[in-house]
Amino acid sequence: MQINTLLVANRGEIARRIAKGARAADIRPVAIHSDADANAAHVRDIGHSLWVGGGPAAESYLKIDAVLDAARRAGADAIHPGYGFLAENPDFARAVEAAGMAFVGPTPETLEQFGDKASAKAAAIAAGVPVIPGDEGALSDPDEIAKAVLAMGLPVLLKAVGGGGGRGQRLVESEATLAEDIEGALREAKSTFGSEGMLLERFLPDARHVEIQIAGDGQGNVVHLFERDCTLQRRHQKVIEEAPAWGLPRDLLDKIAADAVRLGQTLNYRSLGTVEFLVVDGEYFFLEVNPRIQVEHPVTEAVTGLDLVALQLRIASGAGLGLTQDDITCTGHAVEARLYAEDPANQFAPSTGQITDLSLPDGLRIDSGVETGDSVSPFYDPMIAKLIVHGPDRETALARLADALEHTTVTGVDTNRDFLLALTRDDSFAAMQVHTRWIDAHLDALTETSTLPRDDLWRAVAAVLFVMDGRVDASANPWENRNDFTGWRLGLGGDLLEAGQRVALSLAGSDESELRVSPVGTGGAFTVYDAAENALSLTCTEIAPQRWQITHSGETLVVQSQISAGWVGLDTSDGRMTFHAVPPLAHAGEDGVAERQVIAPLTGAIVAVKVANGDHVAEGDVVAIMESMKLELSIRSGADGIASGISIKQGQMVDRGQVIAEIMEEEQT
């Protein structure tokens, strides 16, 4: 059939990826969105989107009737489900075909076969594919499961028959917790997958995870697109994927691929599918089949040069594979890292909120579902982007990935960037001396916050860049005042001290330090003074937008900066740092009269007035507190004396530079 219009029944990066593939095939894509995604990047990118319901997926992306209605309204000839949501739902696939549209994926019968792990295992056995030793049938009675576990011998992996994507698995390692583990596994299986059926399998503690990408035309013709290695996992969730599987014998990988193809052939497999295996000590065992496009499909595209979405669309239109096994080659090595909005220091809890800055490097493939200003919703997977690099060999690819991560910046939400960077630099991973539980065993070391050997230098750099970044709108940066000297302090009486902008910075909860940054000198030279007036000299040269070359004592360093109201982020050779800044003391200007004027440093609202006319005030006392751009600023007195001429009240808006009070000299008696 001719596909002219394609409904993309998904969101985020995969929706954008599918739309790109559709356009390349001269097919018009149409998106869907929930309330939470009304302004999402995939909606903006695709350009035509239809509302399908509320924020929770159960009220929108999982509603078969709503998705089908959107497809009809769009005049769609086909629906691509992406991954997740309805991608593996046989009822949805059947409803799509009953509505006269093509389902871009396997047949409903295949989805039923592989949606149940027990039947998938049975299909593998029938095709002569090695399976993990264990109980071949699904069990749901707690007593029967307990007896089977004890007969098999610990450790045993309990797997929900309807599970997938790493969910619905529980490892039983101790007889003391056996009953509790079984109860929890059954409860999770029922609440998440609607079935209490459990498979029992021998646990393979030191296995690598190798998966074969297959494609079939539904007529018995099946090819493989080589393998991917997805061994780096955290709690059964893939973290970094690569292709091909480095360090394993090619003849072993060829045997695994042949078995995957044979399994597909026995089922007349249609569309893309991934046959997953565990490999240990020269043996391999069937794990499951994911009958859809995978998150990690870009690494296969990188090494084969094939467009997998285009291949899916070709198959769905009835045009067949258009290639044979001999046409498919594997060149170089590709690695993908999944960048998530999550907090590694808090058990990788999702981090929601608005992304205030998203800076992703050039020179590699990036599949992203968000942009600067977008929000990470609590309703969906918190993926920010996939970073995919391709090189002539694995060593080069890993080095390029590390470099890409170093130049990746996300602010507004926590991310796993540093965790990914630690993985790319780990010697065990470089030597592929890892297994599927390796991350869990080394999690503390991989998420440990590194101590910086040059704290004082980085503080000084942060202070300088916060003052100097002229590309930041002055309305968003209380320190951006190079066009006037409001907030700069000159010495009064005696010798003239060097003018200096005062910036107070704290790093990762450390004590606040006040620094004084001199005006810029020749060649971008600065002197930064700490609270004890110790001087540190450096030069700062912008070499690209938000990218700076810093020179200090004969050492040259390159940093990436991200600056917003209240913080400055630095990506450095020592790691990622975010400094929180306290607005500078609004000292007066060039003479004693100005020193006794209390001036509003920014435009904003007065939230508190701390003194009244006639009060005794000491230098540094807080006269008022104002709020500007979500920052609270304490406006302090620059001299000792008596408060006078207070012209403000709580809730009042004031302008930058406005005199809000005066400090009169006390009469000498």
Secondary structure, 3 states (H helix, E strand, C coil): CCCCEEEECCCHHHHHHHHHHHHHCCCEEEEEEEHHHCCCHHHHHHCCEEEEECCCHHHCCCCHHHHHHHHHHHCCCEEECCCCCCCCCHHHHHHHHHCCCEECCCCHHHHHHHHCHHHHHHHHHHCCCCECCEEEEEECCHHHHHHHHHHHCCCEEEEECCCCCCCCEEEECCHHHHHHHHHHHHHHHHHHHCCCCEEEEECCCCCEEEEEEEEEECCCCEEEEEEEEEEEEECCEEEEEEECCCCCCHHHHHHHHHHHHHHHHHCCCEEEEEEEEEEECCEEEEEEEECCCCCCHHHHHHHHCCCHHHHHHHHHCCCCCCCCHHHCCCCCEEEEEEEECEEHHHCCEECCEECCEEECCCCCEEEECCCCCCEECCCCCCEEEEEEEEECCHHHHHHHHHHHHHCCEEECCCCCHHHHHHHHCCHHHHCCCCCCCHHHHCHHHHHCCCCCCCHHHHHHHHHHHHHHCCCCCHHHCCCCCCCCCCCEECCCCCCCCCCEEEEEEEECCCCCEEEEECCCCHHHEEEEECCCCCEEEEEEEEEECCEEEEEECCEEEEEEEEEECCEEEEEECCEEEEEEEECCCCCCCCCHHHHCEEECCCCEEEEEECCCCCCEECCCCEEEEEEECCEEEEEECCCCEEEECCCCCCCCEECCCCEEEEEECCCCC
